[in-house]
Amino acid sequence: MANDSDADGMLDGWEVRYGLDPTDPWDALLDADGDGVNLNSDPINERLWRNLDEFRYTAITDNGYNATDPRQVDSDNDGVGDGAEYFGLFHEFTPLWCHYTNQFDYEHVCGDAAGLEANATYLASLGIDVGTDATNPDSDGDGMPDGWEIENRRWIGATFTGSNNWTMDPMDPDDANWDADGDGLSNLCEYQWSLIKSAALAGDLLESHFESEISAQSWADPDPNNIDSDGDGLPDGWEARGACTWDVSRAGINPLNGSDAFENPDGDGYDINRNGVIEDNEALVNWLEYHIKDNLYDGNMSLDGDLIPDNFSTDLFRNISEWGSPESNFGDGTGTGDPTSADSDSDGMPDGWEIWFARWHLLDSEWTLDPLDSSDRWDDPDNDGMSNWEEYNSIDPALSETNGNRSSPQWYVTTVGSGFALQQWPGITNLESFGSFIQQDLIDVSGLTTDPLNPDTDGDGFIDGLELMFTAWNDTAQTWTLNPLVPGDGAFDADDDGLTDAQEFSLVTTNPINGENHPVDAPLMHIDGDLNDPTQKAQRV
């Protein structure tokens, strides 16, 4: 043949292109790049992938191409040699000594007797796997390279027979959505997190996620057979929120950074010592956000006596047992906090505030506040007529961790049928909340909000809920006429009847008696409105 001068079965032009000798017929039998297959771990490949084989190769997928590269062990750069892909022999790439059992817990084990025998069984058959396309890095087109799938796949069963199911298959696109380790992150997502790590190592995440190349060097590789790839005690899927991408809103937590367990990206917690800074012992860190589903904590250990890792200690849960020993975890032990939201249950009250003021109510067998239960916003554990939502949102709007545009008393709780809703006070346009007028001496005692466990936060003898119910905005004085965070108020005469608010509160025959003889509880404002003037309750008083 004129185009094959040495008649070795390879075209002259192809030989020249790849550095072979078109006048040497014997180079067709060589395997210079050594991309054959070794069957017995000696220095010699028993299955050769010769130059002639490379030339004759025909792609088996639409995205492949004919002829592999005789100079490259891995023509398509997918992590598996050309010969192994052609012959379908992957024992050098798959750790056959690791597998998932058939037990109830679907345990991933490595190095047991069954695993150690699997390699011999595989080599004895030499026909367990079908070949993949040596010129297509993703033979099944599922978004995961063949080599990554082959390296991370595991056989399933108590004994390797050759007919076992696999957790991944480079020729089955459906496995992209499988999740063998049950961590909440699919196989495809686990692979794509390896691309996120590569981007971090290239310095591409510095501006968006504040992750430097140096910090990314300590990241773990995503492992689809390990619930917790970075070993920080937080499952991969939880850290990634089940996503294949890393949204900038979740910067500060990822499944590959083992040092983020005790970070606090959403900045939540409770300023226990009132110094204006959330310190480590006051912070609801990532580790606590996840593990509040499992336990409650006191200092450096759980209430069950398990130590918190890394010598971490928290005071955030210090008060939860004041009313009695808790009989349940937050969220009934089924949910977790959101490490990127200061208000995990979106109830308008931040997680740290709810935990600090949470108590276990022995008679009702429930939490007075629960950062994983949004229905507690309507409750009133201190029976002062002010709901939990109103208690927190008495805070200065500029300091709110939830929504500075909805503060108390401009917004309040009302009833809608048999349910509850937030109602805006018509005609009130000022931005100041009750907390806009709080003084430091009261902050030192109760913090920045009214106390959901103290019916009279400012100690002036007027129940918090009654001050909420009968307050009004005095435009001349630019203040609230009654304020549960300002002791000694009540000097205004809101209804212009000649008696100050404080005097009216002291009269037995008018509004509820306050001071030392105040009733054991006060009506919630929306309940009082329903009872006395349901058609006008939205107009306040």
N, C-alpha and C positions, 0 to 999 in steps of 0.2 A: 504494500500500500504506500502510495506516494506521501501520504500524510502521517505515516508511521514508519520511519526509516529503519528502525531496528526490529520491527515486527513484534514488539513486546505487548501489544494490546493497548498502548497508551498513545494518544496523538502527540506528535512532535511539539506542537504549540503549547499543549498543556504541560508537557515535561519541561519545556524551557521556562514557562511561567512560574513553575514551582521549584526550579533549581535542579531538575533531574537531567540526565544525559540522554538525548534522543537517539544517540548512536550506541547505547549500551542496553542490550536486551535483558540483562540480568537485574537491572535496578527495579524491574516490575515486582520482583519477589522480596524486595527489602521493606523493612518497616522502620525507617530511620527515626521517626518521631516517637516510636515505642508506644503507640496508642492501642495496642492489643489488650488482651485480658490475661491476667495471671490467675491460675486456678489453684495454686498450692503454696503461695507465699514465698516461693524461691525467687531468685533474681531474673528468671526467664519467663517471658509470656508464652503460655501454651497456645493461646488463640491469637494469631497474628492478624493485624489489620494492615495488609501490605499496600504498597503504592498502587498496584493494579486494583485492589479492592477499593481504595480511595477514589480512583478514577471512575470505576464502574458504579459507584454508589448512586442509587436512585432515591430521591426524596419520597417519603411516605405521607407527607402532609402538604396541604396547599401552600403553606408559607415556607416550606423548605426549598432546597435547590439541589440539583444533581452534582455529584462529586464532592467529597470532603477534601480538606487541605492536608496534603502529605507532610507539611512542615509543622502542623499544629496538632497537639494531642486532642484538643477539644475545639473543633472547628466552629461550633456555634456559641462557645463560651458560656455554656449553661451549667458547668461544673461537673460534667460527666464525659469521659473520653469517648472518642468516635467509635472504637471497637466495642466498648461496653454497650453503647446505645444500639449499635447494629445487632449484636448478638443477644441483647436483653439479659446481660449478666451484671448484676448490680451489687454483688456481695462485697466489693471493695468500697462501696459508697454508702450502703445502708448498714447501720449497726444492728445486725440481726440478733445480737444478744439482748436487745431491749424489746419489750413487747407489752401489750395490754392483756391482762388476764380476763377470763370469762366470769370472774367473781362479781358479786353484786356491786361492789364499789368501783369496778372497772379500773383496777389499779395499774399504774405504769411501773414496771419493774425492769431492772437491768442486771444481768450477770447471774440469774438463777440457773438451775440445771437445764430447764427447757431452753433458755436463751443461749446457753453455751453449746447446746447440741444443734441449734438451728442452722449454723453455718455449714456444718457437715451435710445436713439434709439438703440444703440449698444446692451445694456443689454436686451432690450425688445425682440430682435430677437434671440440672442444666437446662431446664425448660419451664421454669416456674413463671418467669416474666416474659412478656412480649417486648420486642424492641421499641425504642423511641426514635424520633427523627434526629439524626446526628447533625442536621443542618437547620434545625428549627429549635431555638432555645426553650420554647414552650409548646411542646407537641400537641397538647390538648387544648391550647388556647384559653386556659382558665386564669391567666394572669400570674401564675407562679412558674418559675423556671423548672425544667425537668430535674436538674441537679438538686435544687432546694427541696423538691417533693421527695426525691429518692433518698436524700440524706435524712429527712425528717419523718419519713413514713415509718409506721410500726405495724407489725403483724399482730393479729388478735387471736388469743386462745391460750390454752394451757400447754399445748404441744404444737410444734411447727411441723406441719405435714406437707406444705407446699400448696395446699388449696385454701389456706387461711384468707380471711378478709384482711385488707390493709386500711390504715387510717387515711392514707393518701395514695393516689395512683396517677402517675404522670400521663396516662392515656385516658383519664376520666375527668372531664371538666366539672362534674357535680361535686367533687371533693373540695372545691373552693369554699363552699359554705359549711363544711363539716367542722366540728370542734371537738376533737378527740379528748383533750384534757379538761374540757368543761369549764374553761375559765371565762367564758362569755366573749371570746375573741375568735372569730373564724380563722381557718387556715389562711385564707387570702389576706385577711387583716394582719395576721402575724407576719406574713411575708412583707406586706407593705410597710410595717413598722421597721423592717430592716432597711428600707429605702429612706425612711425618716432619719434613722441613725446615720446613714451615709450622708444625707444632706447636712446633718449637724456636724459631722466630721469635716465636711467641706466648708464649714463656716456660714452656711446659708440660713441658719436659724438664729443668728446673733441678734439681728434687728427685730425680728418678729417675736421670738420666744425668749430672748436674752440668754440663749444657750451658746457658750463658746465652744470652739473646737477642742480645747483642752478638757472642758467638763465632759464633753461627749465621749472622750476616750475611755472614761470609766464606766460607760453604760454597758449593760449586758446585751447580748444578742437575743432577739425574740425567739422563744422556744415553744413551738406548738404542742409540745408534750410536757410542759411545765406550767402549772397554774400560775406560778409567780416567777416569771423569768428573771427578775432582778433581785429576788430574795428579800424584799422589804416587808413581807407580811401582807401585801395588798394584791389581790388577783389582777392579772393583766387586763381582763375585760373590764373590771371596775375602774382601773386607772385610765384606760383608754375610752371608757364609756361605750364600749362595744364598737368603736369607730375605727375605720382603716386610715383615717387622717388625723392630724393633730391640730385641732382648731386653736387659734390664738387665745380663745377664751379659757382654755384649759392649760395654759402655760403654768408651770409650777408643779405639774403632776403628770408622769407618763410611766408606762410599764417597763421601761428599760433603765430608769434612773433609780438605783437602789438607795440613794441618799435623800429622796424626797418624802419619805414616810413621815417625818416629823417637821415638814414644812407646812405653811399655812397660807396657800395662795389666795384664799378668799378673805383672809384677815379677820375671821370671826373668832369669837371668844367672849370673855367678859372682863372688864377692867376692875378686878377685885380690889386692888390697892388704890384705885382712883388717881393714878398718876398720869392718865391720858395715853398710856402705851399698853398694848396687849403683849405681855411678856410670855415666855414659853410656858410657864405653869398656868397661865390664864387662857392659852390659845386652844382652839378646837382644831388640832392638827390633822393632817390627812389620815394618819393611823387611827386616831380616835373617831374620825368621821365614819370610817368603815367598821370599826369594831364595836361601836355602840349597839350594833345589832346583836352582838354576842354577850356583852357584859357591861357592867357599870364599874366605875373606878374610884379609887381613893389613894391619892399620893402616887406611888410608883407601882401600884398593883391593882388588879381587879378586886371586886368584892369577893370573888371566889379564891383569891390568893395567888393568882398568876401574875408574875412580874411583867411590866411593860418593857419592851426591848429598849436597848441603848440607854439604860438608866434614866429614861424619861419619867418625869413626875408631873402630875396635874393636880391643881386645886379646884378645877372647874366644877367637879362633882361633889364638892365638900359638903353641901347642905342637903343632898337628896334623901338622906335617911332621918332627917330631923323629926318628921311626923310618924315614922315607922319604917321598918325594913321593907324595901321594894320587893314586890312579888313578880315583877315582870320587867323586861328591858324596854327601852324606848322603842316605839313602833311595833310593839308586840314581838320584837325579836325577828322581824321579817324584812325590815328595810334598813338602809344605810343613809348617812348624811351625804350631801353633795359637797365635795371639797372645793368646788368653784362657785358656790353660792352661799352667801351668809345666811340665807333663809331657805333651808332645804325643802320644807313643805309648803313654801310660798304662802304662808298665812299672815304675812305682815309683821312677824316677830322673829328676830334673828336667833339662830341656833344657840349661840353662847348665852344669850339672855334667858332663853327658855330653860336651858340646863341649870343655870345658876339659881333660878327661882323655882325649879321643879321640886315637888314633894310628892311622895307616895301617899295618897289618901286611903287610909286603912278601911274606912267605912264604905267608900265607893269602889275600892279596889281598882283604882286608876290613877294616872298621873294628873296633877294639877296643870302641868305644862309638859308638852312633849314635842321636841323639835322635829319629829317625824309624823305628827298628827295635826293636820290643819284645822280640825274641828275644835281644838281647844281655844281658838281665838275668841269664841263666844262665851266661854266659861268665866266664872267669877268666884275663884276659890276663897277669897277673903270676905265675900258677901258684903262688899261695900257699895254695890250698885255700879261698879265700873268694870267692864269686861277686860279680859287679858289684853285684847287688841288695843283697847283704849288706854290701858295702863302703859304699855310699851310706847305707843305713839303719842304719848304726852311729851316725848323727847323733843328737844330743839330740832326743827327740821334739818338744819345744817349738819346735825350729828347723826341723823338716822342711818341705820344700816340696811333699811328695806326700801322705803319710798318717802322721800322728803316732801313730796307733794300731797301726802295724805297724813295729816297730823291731827291730834286731838287737842281741842274740841271741834275744830272745823269739820272733821269727819267723826261720825259716831255710828254705833251699831243700832240697827233697827230690825224689825221683823217684816218678812214678806211671806204671807201665808203661814205655813208651819216652819219656815226656814228663817235664816238670818241674812242680812246684807249690810253693807256699809252705805251710809247716807251722808251726803254733803249738806252742811248747814246753809240754807239759802240766805243770801244777803250778807254773809260774812266774807269779806275780801282781804282782810289782813292776813299776813303770813305767819305771825307769831303763834306758837303753840303754848301750852302751859309751861313746857320746859324752857322756853325762851327767857323766862323770868326767874329760874331757879338760882339760888345763891350757893356758894361753895360749901358753906357749913352743912347744908342739906345734902349736897352731892356727896360729901364725905360720909354721910350716914346711909343714904339710900341709893346713891348713884344718880344717873341722869334722868331717870323716869320715876313715875309713881311706883310704889311697891305692890305687886299683885298679891302679896301675902299680908299686907298691913292695911287695914281699912282706913287709917288716917295717916297717910305718909308724912305730912308736915307737922303732925302732932298738935294741930290748933283746935282740936275738938270738933271739927267739921268733917264728916265722913267724905272720903274722896268722891264717891259716886254722887253725893248730894251737891258737892261743889261743881261737879261736871253738869249735873242736871239744871242747876239754877244760875250758872254763870252767864254773863253777857259781855260783849266787847264794848268798853267805854272809849269812844273815839276821842273824847277830850283828854282823858288821862293816858290814852294809848296803852291800855292794859285790860286784862280780864278782871271782872268784878269779883269773882271767886276763883281761886286757883289751888288745887290740892298740893301744889309744890311751893306755895308761898304761905308760910305761917303768919297768923295775925291779920289776915285780910278780912273782908266782910264789912268794910266801912262804907261801901256804896249802898245806895237805895235803888236797886234795879227796877222796882215796880212803882217808884215814886209815891209810896204810901206813908211816908214820914217815918218809917222805921228802917234802920239799916239792915242789911242782909244778916249781919251777925245777931242783931236783936231778934229778927224773925226766927232765926234758927233756935233761939233760946226760949221761944214761947211755946208753951204746951198746946195752946189752942190753934196754932197755925201749922207751919211746916214741921217735919219730924224733929223731935227733940235731939239735940246734940250734946256735946260735952261728955261728962262722965256717965250720964244716964242715957246715952244714945241707944237705940234699939240694936239688937244683935245683928241685924243685917239691914240693908236698904234695897229698894227695888232697882233692878237694872233700868236704865232710863227708857229703853224701848218697851219694856214690860209695863212701866208706869204709864207710858203714852198710850199703850193699847187699852189699859184699864180706864183711864180718865178722859182721853180725848183722841180716840183712834183716827179720826178724820183729819186732825190737825197736828198729829205727832211730828210730822216732818218739819213743822215750823218751830220746833223746840218749845220754849216757854215765853 
